[in-house]
C-alpha cells in the first residue's frame, strides 16, 4: 500500500512542478520554462526582434512595467542612445505579457501590421497616437 502511495505522491509532484511558472519563446524556436513574464523587443531601425522571459520581477517593477499591467502590452521607447559612442539613437518596442507562450515570435513587419501588440487579436489602445514607430 505504501508503494502505491509513494507513486501517487511522486506523480502529484511531477505534475505540480511545471505549473509553478509560465513558458516563453526564446530566440525564435527555443522555449524557456518557469518564467514570471515573457518579453519581446522590436528594434524599429533594423527590424530585429528578440524574445525571452524573466524568472523574477525587477526591483523597480512599479516604474518599469506600470503601463504593461494596465491596458498596454507594448510600449515604444524613443531616442535610446547606442552603446557604440556614436551618439546615434534608435527606437525600440518593449512588450511584456503574462500568459504562457504569449510572446509569439512575430517578425517586425507582422508586429507592426498587428497594431504593435502581442495580443491574439488587435484591440485598439486608448491612445493610438503613440502607435507609430516610424515617426
SEROFI-554623 format. One record per residue: residue number from 1; residue in three letters; chain; x, y, z of N, C-alpha, C in turn. Coordinates in Angstrom, 1 decimal. Example, Ala and Ser with C-alpha at 12.3 -4.5 7.8 and 13.67 -1.06 7.14 Angstrom:
// residues 2
{1, "ALA", "A", {13.2, -5.7, 7.8}, {12.3, -4.5, 7.8}, {13.2, -3.3, 7.8}},
{2, "SER", "A", {12.8, -2.2, 7.1}, {13.7, -1.1, 7.1}, {12.9, 0.0, 7.9}},
//
This chain:
// residues 135
{1, "UNK", "A", {0.8, -1.2, 0.0}, {0.0, 0.0, 0.0}, {0.9, 1.3, 0.0}},
{2, "UNK", "A", {1.9, 1.3, 0.8}, {2.8, 2.5, 0.9}, {3.5, 2.7, -0.5}},
{3, "UNK", "A", {3.8, 1.6, -1.2}, {4.4, 1.8, -2.5}, {3.5, 2.5, -3.5}},
{4, "UNK", "A", {2.2, 2.2, -3.4}, {1.2, 3.0, -4.3}, {1.1, 4.4, -3.8}},
{5, "UNK", "A", {1.1, 4.6, -2.5}, {1.0, 6.0, -2.0}, {2.3, 6.8, -2.4}},
{6, "UNK", "A", {3.4, 6.2, -2.4}, {4.7, 6.9, -2.8}, {4.6, 7.2, -4.3}},
{7, "UNK", "A", {4.1, 6.3, -5.1}, {3.9, 6.5, -6.5}, {3.0, 7.7, -6.8}},
{8, "UNK", "A", {1.9, 7.7, -6.1}, {0.9, 8.8, -6.2}, {1.5, 10.1, -5.8}},
{9, "UNK", "A", {2.3, 10.1, -4.8}, {2.9, 11.4, -4.3}, {3.9, 11.9, -5.4}},
{10, "UNK", "A", {4.7, 10.9, -5.9}, {5.6, 11.3, -7.0}, {4.9, 11.8, -8.2}},
{11, "UNK", "A", {3.8, 11.2, -8.6}, {3.1, 11.6, -9.7}, {2.5, 13.0, -9.5}},
{12, "UNK", "A", {2.0, 13.3, -8.3}, {1.4, 14.6, -8.0}, {2.5, 15.7, -8.0}},
{13, "UNK", "A", {3.7, 15.4, -7.5}, {4.8, 16.4, -7.6}, {5.2, 16.6, -9.0}},
{14, "UNK", "A", {5.3, 15.6, -9.8}, {5.8, 15.8, -11.2}, {4.8, 16.6, -12.0}},
{15, "UNK", "A", {3.5, 16.5, -11.7}, {2.5, 17.3, -12.4}, {2.5, 18.7, -11.8}},
{16, "UNK", "A", {2.7, 18.9, -10.6}, {2.6, 20.3, -9.9}, {3.8, 21.1, -10.2}},
{17, "UNK", "A", {5.0, 20.6, -10.4}, {6.2, 21.4, -10.6}, {6.2, 22.2, -11.9}},
{18, "UNK", "A", {5.8, 21.7, -13.0}, {5.8, 22.6, -14.2}, {4.8, 23.7, -14.2}},
{19, "UNK", "A", {3.8, 23.7, -13.4}, {2.9, 24.8, -13.3}, {3.3, 26.0, -12.4}},
{20, "UNK", "A", {4.5, 25.9, -11.9}, {4.9, 27.0, -11.0}, {5.3, 28.2, -11.8}},
{21, "UNK", "A", {5.5, 28.2, -13.1}, {5.8, 29.3, -13.9}, {5.3, 29.1, -15.3}},
{22, "UNK", "A", {5.4, 30.2, -16.1}, {4.9, 30.1, -17.5}, {6.1, 29.8, -18.4}},
{23, "UNK", "A", {5.8, 29.4, -19.6}, {6.8, 29.1, -20.6}, {6.8, 30.3, -21.6}},
{24, "UNK", "A", {7.9, 30.7, -22.1}, {8.0, 31.8, -23.1}, {8.9, 31.4, -24.3}},
{25, "UNK", "A", {8.6, 32.0, -25.4}, {9.5, 31.8, -26.6}, {10.8, 32.5, -26.3}},
{26, "UNK", "A", {11.9, 31.9, -26.7}, {13.3, 32.4, -26.5}, {14.0, 32.3, -27.9}},
{27, "UNK", "A", {14.5, 33.4, -28.4}, {15.0, 33.4, -29.7}, {13.9, 33.3, -30.6}},
{28, "UNK", "A", {13.9, 32.3, -31.6}, {12.8, 32.1, -32.4}, {12.2, 30.7, -32.3}},
{29, "UNK", "A", {13.0, 29.8, -31.9}, {12.5, 28.4, -31.9}, {12.6, 27.7, -30.5}},
{30, "UNK", "A", {13.4, 28.3, -29.7}, {13.6, 27.7, -28.3}, {12.5, 28.1, -27.4}},
{31, "UNK", "A", {12.2, 27.4, -26.4}, {11.3, 27.7, -25.3}, {11.9, 27.6, -24.0}},
{32, "UNK", "A", {11.7, 28.6, -23.1}, {12.3, 28.6, -21.8}, {11.1, 28.5, -20.8}},
{33, "UNK", "A", {11.3, 27.7, -19.8}, {10.2, 27.5, -18.8}, {10.4, 28.2, -17.5}},
{34, "UNK", "A", {9.3, 28.2, -16.7}, {9.3, 28.7, -15.3}, {9.7, 30.2, -15.3}},
{35, "UNK", "A", {9.0, 31.0, -16.1}, {9.2, 32.5, -16.1}, {8.1, 33.2, -15.4}},
{36, "UNK", "A", {8.3, 34.3, -14.9}, {7.2, 35.1, -14.3}, {6.4, 35.9, -15.3}},
{37, "UNK", "A", {7.2, 36.4, -16.4}, {6.5, 37.0, -17.5}, {7.4, 36.9, -18.7}},
{38, "UNK", "A", {6.8, 37.0, -19.9}, {7.5, 36.9, -21.2}, {7.8, 38.3, -21.8}},
{39, "UNK", "A", {8.8, 38.4, -22.6}, {9.2, 39.7, -23.2}, {9.4, 39.5, -24.7}},
{40, "UNK", "A", {9.3, 40.6, -25.4}, {9.6, 40.7, -26.8}, {10.1, 42.1, -27.0}},
{41, "UNK", "A", {11.2, 42.3, -27.8}, {11.8, 43.6, -28.1}, {11.9, 43.7, -29.6}},
{42, "UNK", "A", {11.4, 44.8, -30.1}, {11.5, 45.0, -31.6}, {12.2, 46.3, -31.8}},
{43, "UNK", "A", {13.3, 46.3, -32.6}, {14.1, 47.4, -32.9}, {13.6, 48.0, -34.2}},
{44, "UNK", "A", {13.1, 49.3, -34.2}, {12.5, 49.8, -35.4}, {13.5, 50.2, -36.5}},
{45, "UNK", "A", {14.7, 50.5, -36.2}, {15.7, 50.8, -37.2}, {16.2, 49.6, -38.1}},
{46, "UNK", "A", {16.2, 48.4, -37.4}, {16.7, 47.3, -38.1}, {15.7, 46.2, -38.4}},
{47, "UNK", "A", {14.6, 46.3, -37.7}, {13.5, 45.2, -37.8}, {13.9, 44.0, -37.0}},
{48, "UNK", "A", {15.0, 44.0, -36.2}, {15.5, 42.9, -35.4}, {14.5, 42.7, -34.2}},
{49, "UNK", "A", {14.3, 41.5, -33.9}, {13.4, 41.2, -32.8}, {14.1, 40.2, -31.8}},
{50, "UNK", "A", {13.8, 40.3, -30.5}, {14.5, 39.5, -29.5}, {13.4, 39.0, -28.5}},
{51, "UNK", "A", {13.3, 37.8, -28.2}, {12.3, 37.2, -27.3}, {12.9, 36.5, -26.1}},
{52, "UNK", "A", {12.2, 36.5, -25.0}, {12.7, 35.9, -23.8}, {11.6, 35.9, -22.7}},
{53, "UNK", "A", {12.1, 35.9, -21.5}, {11.3, 35.9, -20.3}, {12.1, 36.1, -19.1}},
{54, "UNK", "A", {11.5, 36.5, -18.0}, {12.3, 36.7, -16.8}, {11.7, 35.8, -15.7}},
{55, "UNK", "A", {12.7, 35.3, -14.9}, {12.3, 34.4, -13.8}, {12.0, 35.1, -12.5}},
{56, "UNK", "A", {12.3, 36.4, -12.4}, {12.0, 37.2, -11.3}, {11.6, 38.6, -11.7}},
{57, "UNK", "A", {10.8, 39.3, -10.9}, {10.4, 40.7, -11.2}, {11.6, 41.7, -10.9}},
{58, "UNK", "A", {11.7, 42.7, -11.7}, {12.8, 43.7, -11.4}, {12.4, 44.5, -10.1}},
{59, "UNK", "A", {13.4, 45.0, -9.4}, {13.2, 45.7, -8.2}, {12.3, 47.0, -8.4}},
{60, "UNK", "A", {12.5, 47.6, -9.6}, {11.7, 48.8, -9.9}, {10.5, 48.5, -10.7}},
{61, "UNK", "A", {9.8, 47.4, -10.4}, {8.7, 47.0, -11.2}, {7.6, 48.1, -11.4}},
{62, "UNK", "A", {7.4, 48.9, -10.4}, {6.3, 49.9, -10.4}, {6.7, 51.0, -11.5}},
{63, "UNK", "A", {7.9, 51.3, -11.7}, {8.3, 52.3, -12.7}, {8.5, 51.7, -14.1}},
{64, "UNK", "A", {8.9, 50.4, -14.2}, {9.3, 49.8, -15.4}, {8.0, 49.3, -16.1}},
{65, "UNK", "A", {7.2, 48.5, -15.4}, {6.1, 47.8, -16.1}, {4.7, 48.4, -15.7}},
{66, "UNK", "A", {4.6, 49.6, -15.2}, {3.3, 50.1, -14.8}, {2.3, 50.1, -15.9}},
{67, "UNK", "A", {2.6, 50.5, -17.1}, {1.7, 50.5, -18.2}, {1.3, 49.1, -18.7}},
{68, "UNK", "A", {2.3, 48.2, -18.6}, {2.0, 46.9, -19.1}, {1.0, 46.1, -18.3}},
{69, "UNK", "A", {0.9, 46.4, -17.1}, {-0.1, 45.8, -16.2}, {-1.5, 46.4, -16.4}},
{70, "UNK", "A", {-1.6, 47.5, -17.1}, {-2.9, 48.1, -17.3}, {-3.4, 47.7, -18.7}},
{71, "UNK", "A", {-3.4, 48.7, -19.6}, {-4.0, 48.4, -20.9}, {-3.0, 48.0, -22.0}},
{72, "UNK", "A", {-1.8, 48.4, -21.9}, {-0.8, 48.2, -22.9}, {0.1, 47.0, -22.7}},
{73, "UNK", "A", {0.3, 46.2, -23.7}, {1.3, 45.1, -23.6}, {2.6, 45.5, -24.2}},
{74, "UNK", "A", {2.6, 46.5, -25.1}, {3.9, 47.0, -25.7}, {4.0, 48.5, -25.6}},
{75, "UNK", "A", {5.2, 49.0, -25.4}, {5.5, 50.4, -25.2}, {6.7, 50.8, -26.1}},
{76, "UNK", "A", {6.5, 51.9, -26.8}, {7.6, 52.4, -27.7}, {8.5, 53.3, -26.9}},
{77, "UNK", "A", {9.8, 52.9, -26.8}, {10.8, 53.8, -26.2}, {11.6, 54.5, -27.4}},
{78, "UNK", "A", {11.6, 55.8, -27.3}, {12.2, 56.6, -28.4}, {13.6, 57.2, -27.9}},
{79, "UNK", "A", {14.5, 57.3, -28.8}, {15.7, 58.0, -28.6}, {16.7, 57.3, -27.6}},
{80, "UNK", "A", {16.7, 56.0, -27.7}, {17.7, 55.2, -26.9}, {19.1, 55.4, -27.5}},
{81, "UNK", "A", {20.1, 55.8, -26.7}, {21.4, 56.0, -27.2}, {22.1, 54.7, -27.4}},
{82, "UNK", "A", {22.8, 54.6, -28.6}, {23.5, 53.4, -28.9}, {24.8, 53.4, -28.1}},
{83, "UNK", "A", {25.2, 52.2, -27.7}, {26.3, 52.0, -26.8}, {27.7, 52.1, -27.5}},
{84, "UNK", "A", {27.7, 52.4, -28.8}, {28.9, 52.4, -29.6}, {29.7, 53.7, -29.5}},
{85, "UNK", "A", {29.1, 54.7, -28.7}, {29.7, 56.0, -28.5}, {29.5, 57.0, -29.7}},
{86, "UNK", "A", {28.7, 56.6, -30.7}, {28.5, 57.5, -31.9}, {27.5, 58.6, -31.6}},
{87, "UNK", "A", {26.7, 58.5, -30.5}, {25.7, 59.5, -30.2}, {24.4, 59.3, -31.0}},
{88, "UNK", "A", {24.4, 58.2, -31.8}, {23.2, 57.9, -32.6}, {22.2, 57.3, -31.6}},
{89, "UNK", "A", {20.9, 57.4, -32.0}, {19.8, 56.8, -31.2}, {19.0, 55.9, -32.0}},
{90, "UNK", "A", {18.1, 55.1, -31.4}, {17.2, 54.2, -32.0}, {15.9, 54.1, -31.2}},
{91, "UNK", "A", {14.9, 53.6, -31.8}, {13.6, 53.4, -31.2}, {13.4, 51.9, -31.0}},
{92, "UNK", "A", {12.8, 51.5, -29.9}, {12.6, 50.1, -29.6}, {11.2, 49.9, -28.9}},
{93, "UNK", "A", {10.5, 48.9, -29.4}, {9.2, 48.5, -28.8}, {9.6, 47.4, -27.7}},
{94, "UNK", "A", {9.1, 47.6, -26.5}, {9.3, 46.6, -25.4}, {7.9, 46.1, -25.1}},
{95, "UNK", "A", {7.8, 44.8, -25.2}, {6.5, 44.1, -24.9}, {6.6, 43.2, -23.7}},
{96, "UNK", "A", {5.6, 43.1, -22.9}, {5.6, 42.3, -21.7}, {4.2, 41.6, -21.7}},
{97, "UNK", "A", {4.2, 40.3, -21.4}, {2.9, 39.6, -21.3}, {3.0, 38.5, -20.2}},
{98, "UNK", "A", {1.9, 38.1, -19.7}, {1.9, 37.2, -18.5}, {1.2, 35.9, -18.7}},
{99, "UNK", "A", {1.0, 35.5, -19.9}, {0.3, 34.2, -20.2}, {1.4, 33.3, -20.9}},
{100, "UNK", "A", {1.3, 32.0, -20.7}, {2.2, 31.0, -21.3}, {2.3, 31.2, -22.9}},
{101, "UNK", "A", {3.5, 31.3, -23.4}, {3.8, 31.4, -24.8}, {3.2, 32.7, -25.4}},
{102, "UNK", "A", {2.9, 33.7, -24.7}, {2.3, 34.9, -25.2}, {3.2, 35.8, -26.0}},
{103, "UNK", "A", {4.5, 35.5, -26.0}, {5.4, 36.3, -26.8}, {5.8, 35.6, -28.1}},
{104, "UNK", "A", {4.7, 35.2, -28.9}, {4.9, 34.5, -30.1}, {5.9, 35.3, -31.0}},
{105, "UNK", "A", {6.9, 34.7, -31.6}, {8.0, 35.4, -32.4}, {7.5, 35.9, -33.7}},
{106, "UNK", "A", {6.7, 37.0, -33.7}, {6.3, 37.6, -34.9}, {7.5, 38.4, -35.5}},
{107, "UNK", "A", {7.5, 38.5, -36.8}, {8.5, 39.4, -37.5}, {8.1, 40.8, -37.2}},
{108, "UNK", "A", {9.0, 41.8, -37.3}, {8.7, 43.2, -37.1}, {7.6, 43.6, -38.0}},
{109, "UNK", "A", {7.7, 43.2, -39.3}, {6.6, 43.5, -40.3}, {5.2, 43.1, -39.8}},
{110, "UNK", "A", {5.1, 41.8, -39.3}, {3.9, 41.3, -38.8}, {3.4, 42.1, -37.5}},
{111, "UNK", "A", {4.4, 42.3, -36.7}, {4.1, 43.0, -35.4}, {3.5, 44.4, -35.7}},
{112, "UNK", "A", {4.1, 45.1, -36.7}, {3.6, 46.5, -37.0}, {2.2, 46.4, -37.7}},
{113, "UNK", "A", {2.0, 45.3, -38.5}, {0.7, 45.2, -39.2}, {-0.4, 44.8, -38.1}},
{114, "UNK", "A", {0.0, 44.2, -37.0}, {-1.0, 43.8, -36.0}, {-1.3, 45.0, -35.1}},
{115, "UNK", "A", {-0.7, 46.2, -35.3}, {-1.0, 47.3, -34.5}, {-0.1, 47.4, -33.3}},
{116, "UNK", "A", {1.2, 46.9, -33.4}, {2.2, 46.9, -32.4}, {1.7, 46.3, -31.1}},
{117, "UNK", "A", {1.2, 45.1, -31.2}, {0.8, 44.4, -30.0}, {1.1, 42.9, -30.1}},
{118, "UNK", "A", {1.2, 42.2, -29.0}, {1.3, 40.8, -29.0}, {0.0, 40.1, -28.8}},
{119, "UNK", "A", {-1.0, 40.8, -28.5}, {-2.3, 40.2, -28.2}, {-2.8, 39.3, -29.3}},
{120, "UNK", "A", {-3.6, 38.3, -29.0}, {-4.1, 37.4, -30.0}, {-4.8, 38.0, -31.2}},
{121, "UNK", "A", {-5.6, 39.1, -30.9}, {-6.2, 39.8, -32.0}, {-6.1, 41.3, -31.6}},
{122, "UNK", "A", {-6.0, 42.1, -32.7}, {-5.8, 43.5, -32.5}, {-6.9, 44.1, -31.7}},
{123, "UNK", "A", {-6.6, 44.8, -30.6}, {-7.5, 45.5, -29.8}, {-7.0, 47.0, -29.7}},
{124, "UNK", "A", {-7.8, 47.9, -30.2}, {-7.3, 49.3, -30.2}, {-6.9, 49.8, -28.8}},
{125, "UNK", "A", {-5.8, 50.5, -28.7}, {-5.4, 51.1, -27.4}, {-6.2, 52.4, -27.2}},
{126, "UNK", "A", {-6.2, 52.9, -26.0}, {-6.8, 54.1, -25.6}, {-6.2, 55.3, -26.4}},
{127, "UNK", "A", {-4.9, 55.3, -26.6}, {-4.2, 56.4, -27.2}, {-3.4, 55.8, -28.4}},
{128, "UNK", "A", {-4.0, 55.8, -29.6}, {-3.4, 55.2, -30.8}, {-2.4, 56.2, -31.4}},
{129, "UNK", "A", {-2.3, 57.4, -30.9}, {-1.3, 58.4, -31.4}, {0.1, 57.9, -31.1}},
{130, "UNK", "A", {0.4, 57.1, -30.1}, {1.7, 56.6, -29.8}, {2.1, 55.4, -30.7}},
{131, "UNK", "A", {1.2, 54.9, -31.5}, {1.4, 53.6, -32.2}, {2.5, 53.7, -33.3}},
{132, "UNK", "A", {2.6, 54.9, -33.8}, {3.5, 55.0, -35.0}, {5.0, 55.0, -34.6}},
{133, "UNK", "A", {5.7, 54.0, -35.0}, {7.1, 53.9, -34.6}, {7.9, 54.5, -35.7}},
{134, "UNK", "A", {7.3, 54.8, -36.9}, {8.1, 55.3, -38.0}, {8.4, 56.8, -37.9}},
{135, "UNK", "A", {7.7, 57.5, -37.0}, {8.0, 58.9, -36.8}, {9.3, 59.3, -36.2}},
//
